[in-house]
Amino acid sequence: MGTLPFGSVVDDPTSFALLDRFVERGGTFVDTANCYCFWRDGSDGGDSERLVGRWLADRGLRDEITVATKIGALPSGDGEWPGNREGLAAATIRTAVAGSLRRLGRDTIDLLYGHIDDPATPLEESTKAFAQLVSDGLVDEIGMSNQSARRFARARDIAHGAGLPAFTAIQQRHTYLAPAPKADFDYQVALDDTMLTYAAAHRDVTVLAYSSLLNGAYAGSKPVPPEYRHDATVAALRVLGDVAREVGATPGQVVYAWMLQGTPMIVPLVGVSTLAQLDEALDAVDLKLSDEHLQRLDAVRTPTTGA
């Protein structure tokens, strides 16, 4: 469950109610970051982590919920974001983790991601700094978000070569509609075939996805973003709607099921602000698509031209 707006856009009572329902329905994995929502007036970026920490303490669940957080994207110093993000230098990683632990009210972080790749810092430095956190018992597992397959694989090679803990998770932008060939996501990295092939060949790597429902585009509440408009978009949406009707589900539920039943399995992060949205998303866990459904969905999603 993604918690980006919790404690800021979504108030405390609603956030607590959503997290409670998530647990009631069997949820155990909560995802946050040390920069949510810094872009709002009066926010230092720690709103979501503090909200999760308050909820864990109030419900007595500190040891029962898997908590993932991300560091490296919080603004630091002068300039425009994302150019002024804190980055992933060794000293920065150490300081950021201390802040996250304090806000979450925990002694360890179950899964720590680098939020955005940091080419300005040597890959060896950041890789070894993440590994040291595991060795020191401050973090159980480490991963990256918004990093290319080449850099992710190289970081794992560095860790393995030095006998250190390696990244075991990658979180990228991903949805059913394929990006347009020339789509520009700025600092975000869309999940591509290279990363999927790598993850399929390395079973210790878990793939997670954010922005899976395109902020309501599949429900028709918002238009499809320009980055996903291409010559296959209309056909892909038509097939998605057909499959949804055939299985008695919503298009968003089919998107989630398509991810969960793929190879490798992709774990979508659920971002919601109402109980109805959460229940709809969680119902997708039990939705089973046939091989024929999966083949039809896969056959039409990729653009056929470079336009």
Buried (B, 14 or more C-beta within 10 A) or exposed (E): BBBBBBBBBBEBEBBBBBBBBBBEEEBEBBBBBBBBBBEEEEBBBBBBBBBBBBBBEEBEBBEEBBBBBBBBBBBBEEEEBBEEBBBBBBEBBBEBBEBBBEBBBBEBBBBBBBBBBBEEBBBBBBBBBBBBBBEEEBBBBBBBBBBBBEBBBBBBEBBEEEEBBBBBBBBBBBBBBBBBEEBEBEEBBBBBEEBBEBBBEEEEBBBBBBBBBBEEBBBEEEEBBEBBBBEBBEEBBEBBBBBBEBBEBBBBBBBBBBBBBBEBEBBBBBBBBEBEBBEBBBBBEEBEBEEEBBEBBBEBBBBEEEE
